[in-house]
Amino acid sequence: MAEEYGTGMIRISDDVVSTIAGLAALETPGIAGMSGGISEGLAKRLSGKNVQKGVSVEVGQVEAAIGLRVIVQYGSRIQEVCQVLQENVKEAVENMTGLKVVEVNVKVEGVVFKEEEQHHEEVPQRLK
């Protein structure tokens, strides 16, 4: 996104939009993590180090389209979780950037049990 104002131009990079979308996705209840692709192992998918992982964006002058690849928690109502996810991401990107989000496409690439997710969260604590 690039807008010309009287004092100069403002540009928002694709990486910024991707980061906002990734953080909003991870804050959504029922989302266990982002998936970087089918070839990665489950442990890598649940790593929270790269919030852009599993997020693709197309940013124009005034609009953005977002694609998300996610892993949901077992027992979640996937349809409902994904609808909330779409709204959360759309709202976060629009509020922070001023871009109109025309679509948020979601692909569920995995399901994780709560114990597995907790195990991955405990590992860094043991290393302290």
PyMOL commands that place a pseudoatom at each C-alpha (Angstrom):
pseudoatom trace, name=CA, resn=MET, resi=1, chain=A, elem=C, hetatm=0, pos=[0.000, 0.000, 0.000]
pseudoatom trace, name=CA, resn=ALA, resi=2, chain=A, elem=C, hetatm=0, pos=[1.295, 3.436, -0.906]
pseudoatom trace, name=CA, resn=GLU, resi=3, chain=A, elem=C, hetatm=0, pos=[-0.572, 6.670, -0.336]
pseudoatom trace, name=CA, resn=GLU, resi=4, chain=A, elem=C, hetatm=0, pos=[0.568, 10.163, -1.202]
pseudoatom trace, name=CA, resn=TYR, resi=5, chain=A, elem=C, hetatm=0, pos=[-0.133, 12.836, 1.380]
pseudoatom trace, name=CA, resn=GLY, resi=6, chain=A, elem=C, hetatm=0, pos=[0.843, 16.502, 1.421]
pseudoatom trace, name=CA, resn=THR, resi=7, chain=A, elem=C, hetatm=0, pos=[3.893, 15.652, 3.497]
pseudoatom trace, name=CA, resn=GLY, resi=8, chain=A, elem=C, hetatm=0, pos=[5.037, 12.591, 1.544]
pseudoatom trace, name=CA, resn=MET, resi=9, chain=A, elem=C, hetatm=0, pos=[4.206, 8.984, 0.746]
pseudoatom trace, name=CA, resn=ILE, resi=10, chain=A, elem=C, hetatm=0, pos=[3.185, 6.230, 3.173]
pseudoatom trace, name=CA, resn=ARG, resi=11, chain=A, elem=C, hetatm=0, pos=[3.891, 2.623, 2.192]
pseudoatom trace, name=CA, resn=ILE, resi=12, chain=A, elem=C, hetatm=0, pos=[2.868, -0.496, 4.096]
pseudoatom trace, name=CA, resn=SER, resi=13, chain=A, elem=C, hetatm=0, pos=[4.851, -3.560, 3.083]
pseudoatom trace, name=CA, resn=ASP, resi=14, chain=A, elem=C, hetatm=0, pos=[3.407, -7.007, 2.485]
pseudoatom trace, name=CA, resn=ASP, resi=15, chain=A, elem=C, hetatm=0, pos=[5.466, -8.234, 5.455]
pseudoatom trace, name=CA, resn=VAL, resi=16, chain=A, elem=C, hetatm=0, pos=[3.692, -5.815, 7.791]
pseudoatom trace, name=CA, resn=VAL, resi=17, chain=A, elem=C, hetatm=0, pos=[0.261, -6.965, 6.610]
pseudoatom trace, name=CA, resn=SER, resi=18, chain=A, elem=C, hetatm=0, pos=[1.407, -10.584, 6.897]
pseudoatom trace, name=CA, resn=THR, resi=19, chain=A, elem=C, hetatm=0, pos=[2.648, -10.058, 10.465]
pseudoatom trace, name=CA, resn=ILE, resi=20, chain=A, elem=C, hetatm=0, pos=[-0.598, -8.376, 11.543]
pseudoatom trace, name=CA, resn=ALA, resi=21, chain=A, elem=C, hetatm=0, pos=[-2.638, -11.208, 10.010]
pseudoatom trace, name=CA, resn=GLY, resi=22, chain=A, elem=C, hetatm=0, pos=[-0.448, -13.875, 11.620]
pseudoatom trace, name=CA, resn=LEU, resi=23, chain=A, elem=C, hetatm=0, pos=[-0.677, -12.345, 15.089]
pseudoatom trace, name=CA, resn=ALA, resi=24, chain=A, elem=C, hetatm=0, pos=[-4.455, -11.934, 14.811]
pseudoatom trace, name=CA, resn=ALA, resi=25, chain=A, elem=C, hetatm=0, pos=[-4.747, -15.565, 13.695]
pseudoatom trace, name=CA, resn=LEU, resi=26, chain=A, elem=C, hetatm=0, pos=[-2.708, -16.856, 16.634]
pseudoatom trace, name=CA, resn=GLU, resi=27, chain=A, elem=C, hetatm=0, pos=[-4.898, -14.899, 19.073]
pseudoatom trace, name=CA, resn=THR, resi=28, chain=A, elem=C, hetatm=0, pos=[-8.042, -16.639, 17.781]
pseudoatom trace, name=CA, resn=PRO, resi=29, chain=A, elem=C, hetatm=0, pos=[-9.481, -19.286, 20.145]
pseudoatom trace, name=CA, resn=GLY, resi=30, chain=A, elem=C, hetatm=0, pos=[-9.295, -22.760, 18.605]
pseudoatom trace, name=CA, resn=ILE, resi=31, chain=A, elem=C, hetatm=0, pos=[-6.258, -21.979, 16.462]
pseudoatom trace, name=CA, resn=ALA, resi=32, chain=A, elem=C, hetatm=0, pos=[-3.297, -24.061, 17.671]
pseudoatom trace, name=CA, resn=GLY, resi=33, chain=A, elem=C, hetatm=0, pos=[-0.775, -22.637, 15.228]
pseudoatom trace, name=CA, resn=MET, resi=34, chain=A, elem=C, hetatm=0, pos=[0.116, -21.749, 11.683]
pseudoatom trace, name=CA, resn=SER, resi=35, chain=A, elem=C, hetatm=0, pos=[1.279, -24.204, 9.055]
pseudoatom trace, name=CA, resn=GLY, resi=36, chain=A, elem=C, hetatm=0, pos=[4.194, -23.351, 6.828]
pseudoatom trace, name=CA, resn=GLY, resi=37, chain=A, elem=C, hetatm=0, pos=[3.307, -26.119, 4.417]
pseudoatom trace, name=CA, resn=ILE, resi=38, chain=A, elem=C, hetatm=0, pos=[2.698, -29.803, 4.154]
pseudoatom trace, name=CA, resn=SER, resi=39, chain=A, elem=C, hetatm=0, pos=[6.394, -30.729, 4.139]
pseudoatom trace, name=CA, resn=GLU, resi=40, chain=A, elem=C, hetatm=0, pos=[7.087, -29.373, 7.637]
pseudoatom trace, name=CA, resn=GLY, resi=41, chain=A, elem=C, hetatm=0, pos=[6.767, -31.571, 10.714]
pseudoatom trace, name=CA, resn=LEU, resi=42, chain=A, elem=C, hetatm=0, pos=[4.164, -30.876, 13.374]
pseudoatom trace, name=CA, resn=ALA, resi=43, chain=A, elem=C, hetatm=0, pos=[6.739, -29.509, 15.804]
pseudoatom trace, name=CA, resn=LYS, resi=44, chain=A, elem=C, hetatm=0, pos=[7.872, -26.926, 13.274]
pseudoatom trace, name=CA, resn=ARG, resi=45, chain=A, elem=C, hetatm=0, pos=[4.271, -25.982, 12.526]
pseudoatom trace, name=CA, resn=LEU, resi=46, chain=A, elem=C, hetatm=0, pos=[3.587, -25.182, 16.159]
pseudoatom trace, name=CA, resn=SER, resi=47, chain=A, elem=C, hetatm=0, pos=[6.666, -23.027, 16.615]
pseudoatom trace, name=CA, resn=GLY, resi=48, chain=A, elem=C, hetatm=0, pos=[5.609, -19.446, 17.272]
pseudoatom trace, name=CA, resn=LYS, resi=49, chain=A, elem=C, hetatm=0, pos=[8.886, -17.883, 16.185]
pseudoatom trace, name=CA, resn=ASN, resi=50, chain=A, elem=C, hetatm=0, pos=[7.773, -16.787, 12.723]
pseudoatom trace, name=CA, resn=VAL, resi=51, chain=A, elem=C, hetatm=0, pos=[4.323, -15.178, 12.820]
pseudoatom trace, name=CA, resn=GLN, resi=52, chain=A, elem=C, hetatm=0, pos=[4.318, -14.804, 9.035]
pseudoatom trace, name=CA, resn=LYS, resi=53, chain=A, elem=C, hetatm=0, pos=[4.496, -18.570, 8.581]
pseudoatom trace, name=CA, resn=GLY, resi=54, chain=A, elem=C, hetatm=0, pos=[1.291, -19.851, 7.023]
pseudoatom trace, name=CA, resn=VAL, resi=55, chain=A, elem=C, hetatm=0, pos=[0.261, -16.388, 5.821]
pseudoatom trace, name=CA, resn=SER, resi=56, chain=A, elem=C, hetatm=0, pos=[0.207, -15.179, 2.237]
pseudoatom trace, name=CA, resn=VAL, resi=57, chain=A, elem=C, hetatm=0, pos=[-0.946, -11.715, 1.223]
pseudoatom trace, name=CA, resn=GLU, resi=58, chain=A, elem=C, hetatm=0, pos=[-1.617, -9.760, -1.930]
pseudoatom trace, name=CA, resn=VAL, resi=59, chain=A, elem=C, hetatm=0, pos=[-1.583, -6.041, -1.206]
pseudoatom trace, name=CA, resn=GLY, resi=60, chain=A, elem=C, hetatm=0, pos=[-2.779, -3.450, -3.688]
pseudoatom trace, name=CA, resn=GLN, resi=61, chain=A, elem=C, hetatm=0, pos=[-3.132, 0.314, -3.388]
pseudoatom trace, name=CA, resn=VAL, resi=62, chain=A, elem=C, hetatm=0, pos=[-6.286, 0.170, -1.247]
pseudoatom trace, name=CA, resn=GLU, resi=63, chain=A, elem=C, hetatm=0, pos=[-7.178, -3.529, -0.891]
pseudoatom trace, name=CA, resn=ALA, resi=64, chain=A, elem=C, hetatm=0, pos=[-5.645, -6.726, 0.429]
pseudoatom trace, name=CA, resn=ALA, resi=65, chain=A, elem=C, hetatm=0, pos=[-6.371, -10.432, 0.027]
pseudoatom trace, name=CA, resn=ILE, resi=66, chain=A, elem=C, hetatm=0, pos=[-5.102, -12.814, 2.689]
pseudoatom trace, name=CA, resn=GLY, resi=67, chain=A, elem=C, hetatm=0, pos=[-4.543, -16.568, 2.713]
pseudoatom trace, name=CA, resn=LEU, resi=68, chain=A, elem=C, hetatm=0, pos=[-4.025, -18.510, 5.950]
pseudoatom trace, name=CA, resn=ARG, resi=69, chain=A, elem=C, hetatm=0, pos=[-2.861, -22.097, 6.527]
pseudoatom trace, name=CA, resn=VAL, resi=70, chain=A, elem=C, hetatm=0, pos=[-3.751, -23.118, 10.072]
pseudoatom trace, name=CA, resn=ILE, resi=71, chain=A, elem=C, hetatm=0, pos=[-3.758, -25.962, 12.567]
pseudoatom trace, name=CA, resn=VAL, resi=72, chain=A, elem=C, hetatm=0, pos=[-6.827, -26.183, 14.800]
pseudoatom trace, name=CA, resn=GLN, resi=73, chain=A, elem=C, hetatm=0, pos=[-7.229, -27.646, 18.263]
pseudoatom trace, name=CA, resn=TYR, resi=74, chain=A, elem=C, hetatm=0, pos=[-8.915, -31.037, 18.406]
pseudoatom trace, name=CA, resn=GLY, resi=75, chain=A, elem=C, hetatm=0, pos=[-12.537, -30.768, 19.512]
pseudoatom trace, name=CA, resn=SER, resi=76, chain=A, elem=C, hetatm=0, pos=[-13.017, -27.305, 18.020]
pseudoatom trace, name=CA, resn=ARG, resi=77, chain=A, elem=C, hetatm=0, pos=[-15.903, -26.625, 15.680]
pseudoatom trace, name=CA, resn=ILE, resi=78, chain=A, elem=C, hetatm=0, pos=[-13.717, -25.987, 12.668]
pseudoatom trace, name=CA, resn=GLN, resi=79, chain=A, elem=C, hetatm=0, pos=[-16.305, -24.035, 10.658]
pseudoatom trace, name=CA, resn=GLU, resi=80, chain=A, elem=C, hetatm=0, pos=[-17.014, -21.677, 13.570]
pseudoatom trace, name=CA, resn=VAL, resi=81, chain=A, elem=C, hetatm=0, pos=[-13.342, -21.253, 14.491]
pseudoatom trace, name=CA, resn=CYS, resi=82, chain=A, elem=C, hetatm=0, pos=[-12.491, -20.374, 10.889]
pseudoatom trace, name=CA, resn=GLN, resi=83, chain=A, elem=C, hetatm=0, pos=[-15.317, -17.845, 10.612]
pseudoatom trace, name=CA, resn=VAL, resi=84, chain=A, elem=C, hetatm=0, pos=[-14.112, -16.100, 13.790]
pseudoatom trace, name=CA, resn=LEU, resi=85, chain=A, elem=C, hetatm=0, pos=[-10.559, -16.307, 12.439]
pseudoatom trace, name=CA, resn=GLN, resi=86, chain=A, elem=C, hetatm=0, pos=[-11.595, -14.598, 9.197]
pseudoatom trace, name=CA, resn=GLU, resi=87, chain=A, elem=C, hetatm=0, pos=[-13.316, -11.778, 11.091]
pseudoatom trace, name=CA, resn=ASN, resi=88, chain=A, elem=C, hetatm=0, pos=[-10.416, -11.290, 13.528]
pseudoatom trace, name=CA, resn=VAL, resi=89, chain=A, elem=C, hetatm=0, pos=[-7.829, -11.088, 10.757]
pseudoatom trace, name=CA, resn=LYS, resi=90, chain=A, elem=C, hetatm=0, pos=[-9.980, -8.812, 8.587]
pseudoatom trace, name=CA, resn=GLU, resi=91, chain=A, elem=C, hetatm=0, pos=[-10.654, -6.438, 11.479]
pseudoatom trace, name=CA, resn=ALA, resi=92, chain=A, elem=C, hetatm=0, pos=[-7.025, -6.310, 12.638]
pseudoatom trace, name=CA, resn=VAL, resi=93, chain=A, elem=C, hetatm=0, pos=[-5.608, -5.617, 9.179]
pseudoatom trace, name=CA, resn=GLU, resi=94, chain=A, elem=C, hetatm=0, pos=[-8.259, -3.028, 8.305]
pseudoatom trace, name=CA, resn=ASN, resi=95, chain=A, elem=C, hetatm=0, pos=[-7.934, -1.208, 11.646]
pseudoatom trace, name=CA, resn=MET, resi=96, chain=A, elem=C, hetatm=0, pos=[-4.146, -1.058, 11.614]
pseudoatom trace, name=CA, resn=THR, resi=97, chain=A, elem=C, hetatm=0, pos=[-3.500, -0.372, 7.920]
pseudoatom trace, name=CA, resn=GLY, resi=98, chain=A, elem=C, hetatm=0, pos=[-6.602, 1.290, 6.503]
pseudoatom trace, name=CA, resn=LEU, resi=99, chain=A, elem=C, hetatm=0, pos=[-6.639, -1.283, 3.699]
pseudoatom trace, name=CA, resn=LYS, resi=100, chain=A, elem=C, hetatm=0, pos=[-9.945, -2.895, 2.725]
pseudoatom trace, name=CA, resn=VAL, resi=101, chain=A, elem=C, hetatm=0, pos=[-9.603, -6.660, 3.145]
pseudoatom trace, name=CA, resn=VAL, resi=102, chain=A, elem=C, hetatm=0, pos=[-11.552, -8.214, 0.279]
pseudoatom trace, name=CA, resn=GLU, resi=103, chain=A, elem=C, hetatm=0, pos=[-11.048, -11.848, 1.314]
pseudoatom trace, name=CA, resn=VAL, resi=104, chain=A, elem=C, hetatm=0, pos=[-9.509, -14.035, 3.987]
pseudoatom trace, name=CA, resn=ASN, resi=105, chain=A, elem=C, hetatm=0, pos=[-9.139, -17.583, 2.699]
pseudoatom trace, name=CA, resn=VAL, resi=106, chain=A, elem=C, hetatm=0, pos=[-8.436, -20.308, 5.257]
pseudoatom trace, name=CA, resn=LYS, resi=107, chain=A, elem=C, hetatm=0, pos=[-7.002, -23.772, 4.672]
pseudoatom trace, name=CA, resn=VAL, resi=108, chain=A, elem=C, hetatm=0, pos=[-7.019, -26.103, 7.683]
pseudoatom trace, name=CA, resn=GLU, resi=109, chain=A, elem=C, hetatm=0, pos=[-3.928, -28.287, 7.346]
pseudoatom trace, name=CA, resn=GLY, resi=110, chain=A, elem=C, hetatm=0, pos=[-3.952, -30.092, 10.663]
pseudoatom trace, name=CA, resn=VAL, resi=111, chain=A, elem=C, hetatm=0, pos=[-5.514, -30.854, 14.012]
pseudoatom trace, name=CA, resn=VAL, resi=112, chain=A, elem=C, hetatm=0, pos=[-3.591, -31.056, 17.275]
pseudoatom trace, name=CA, resn=PHE, resi=113, chain=A, elem=C, hetatm=0, pos=[-4.589, -32.458, 20.648]
pseudoatom trace, name=CA, resn=LYS, resi=114, chain=A, elem=C, hetatm=0, pos=[-4.453, -30.070, 23.593]
pseudoatom trace, name=CA, resn=GLU, resi=115, chain=A, elem=C, hetatm=0, pos=[-1.761, -32.208, 25.292]
pseudoatom trace, name=CA, resn=GLU, resi=116, chain=A, elem=C, hetatm=0, pos=[0.521, -31.905, 22.244]
pseudoatom trace, name=CA, resn=GLU, resi=117, chain=A, elem=C, hetatm=0, pos=[0.110, -28.132, 22.210]
pseudoatom trace, name=CA, resn=GLN, resi=118, chain=A, elem=C, hetatm=0, pos=[0.862, -27.897, 25.940]
pseudoatom trace, name=CA, resn=HIS, resi=119, chain=A, elem=C, hetatm=0, pos=[3.918, -30.119, 25.500]
pseudoatom trace, name=CA, resn=HIS, resi=120, chain=A, elem=C, hetatm=0, pos=[5.313, -27.721, 22.901]
pseudoatom trace, name=CA, resn=GLU, resi=121, chain=A, elem=C, hetatm=0, pos=[4.648, -24.778, 25.200]
pseudoatom trace, name=CA, resn=GLU, resi=122, chain=A, elem=C, hetatm=0, pos=[6.430, -26.524, 28.113]
pseudoatom trace, name=CA, resn=VAL, resi=123, chain=A, elem=C, hetatm=0, pos=[9.664, -27.211, 26.234]
pseudoatom trace, name=CA, resn=PRO, resi=124, chain=A, elem=C, hetatm=0, pos=[10.980, -23.614, 26.385]
pseudoatom trace, name=CA, resn=GLN, resi=125, chain=A, elem=C, hetatm=0, pos=[10.179, -23.468, 30.119]
pseudoatom trace, name=CA, resn=ARG, resi=126, chain=A, elem=C, hetatm=0, pos=[12.385, -26.506, 30.815]
pseudoatom trace, name=CA, resn=LEU, resi=127, chain=A, elem=C, hetatm=0, pos=[15.286, -24.877, 29.023]
pseudoatom trace, name=CA, resn=LYS, resi=128, chain=A, elem=C, hetatm=0, pos=[15.344, -21.847, 31.331]
for i in range(1, 128): cmd.bond("trace and resi %d" % i, "trace and resi %d" % (i + 1))
show_as sticks, trace
zoom trace
